[in-house]
């Protein structure tokens, strides 16, 4: 939320933020694995000026969410439950 607000105040371009919590493998400073792949796809599915998060990621955080839906992500077999995080 802080990143989205800062970008909105300082720059003229729009940012898409994706949030997903899952495991990742680190090797030589590089991260890989299904969790990293899913996080990248969630970010790519976000609209301009949107924070799009998987439902599992925001479940325990005190944030307001809207636009709950399931989406298909490239390379992920099952649909993923996501929501928009309110930041404005």
C-alpha positions in Angstrom: 0.0 0.0 0.0 2.8 2.4 0.9 4.6 1.7 -2.4 1.4 2.4 -4.5 0.7 5.6 -2.6 4.2 6.9 -3.0 4.3 6.2 -6.7 0.9 7.8 -7.1 2.1 11.0 -5.4 5.5 11.3 -7.1 5.2 10.0 -10.6 3.0 10.3 -13.6 3.0 6.6 -14.6 0.7 3.9 -13.2 2.0 0.9 -11.3 0.6 -2.6 -11.1 1.3 -4.5 -7.8 0.9 -8.2 -7.4 1.0 -10.0 -4.0 1.3 -13.7 -3.5 2.7 -15.7 -0.6 4.3 -19.1 -1.3 7.6 -20.8 -1.1 10.6 -20.0 -3.3 14.0 -21.5 -4.0 17.0 -19.2 -3.7 20.2 -20.1 -5.6 23.0 -17.6 -6.2 20.8 -14.6 -5.4 18.1 -15.7 -7.8 14.7 -16.9 -6.8 12.6 -19.5 -8.6 9.8 -21.9 -8.2 6.1 -22.0 -8.5 5.5 -19.3 -5.9 7.7 -16.8 -7.8 6.0 -17.7 -11.1 2.5 -17.3 -9.5 3.5 -13.9 -8.0 4.7 -12.6 -11.3 1.5 -13.7 -13.0 -0.7 -12.1 -10.4 1.2 -8.8 -10.9 0.7 -9.1 -14.6 -3.0 -9.6 -14.2 -3.4 -6.4 -12.1 -4.9 -3.3 -13.7 -3.1 0.0 -13.7 -3.0 1.5 -10.2 -4.3 -1.8 -8.7 -2.8 -3.9 -5.9 -4.0 -7.4 -6.8 -3.4 -10.1 -4.2 -4.2 -13.8 -3.8 -6.8 -14.4 -1.2 -4.5 -16.6 0.8 -1.9 -13.8 1.0 -4.3 -11.2 2.5 -6.3 -13.4 4.8 -4.4 -12.5 8.0 -3.6 -8.8 7.2 -5.9 -5.9 8.3 -6.5 -4.5 4.8 -9.7 -3.7 3.0 -10.3 -5.7 -0.1 -12.8 -5.5 -3.0 -13.4 -7.1 -6.4 -13.0 -10.7 -5.2 -12.8 -13.1 -8.1 -11.0 -16.1 -9.5 -8.7 -15.7 -12.5 -6.8 -17.9 -14.9 -3.0 -17.4 -14.8 -0.7 -18.4 -17.7 1.2 -21.5 -16.7 -1.0 -22.3 -13.6 -3.4 -25.2 -14.0 -6.0 -24.2 -11.5 -7.8 -20.8 -11.3 -6.5 -18.5 -8.5 -8.7 -16.6 -6.0 -7.7 -12.9 -6.0 -8.9 -9.6 -4.7 -8.0 -5.9 -5.0 -6.5 -4.2 -2.0 -7.8 -0.7 -1.3 -5.0 1.8 -1.1 -6.5 5.2 -1.9 
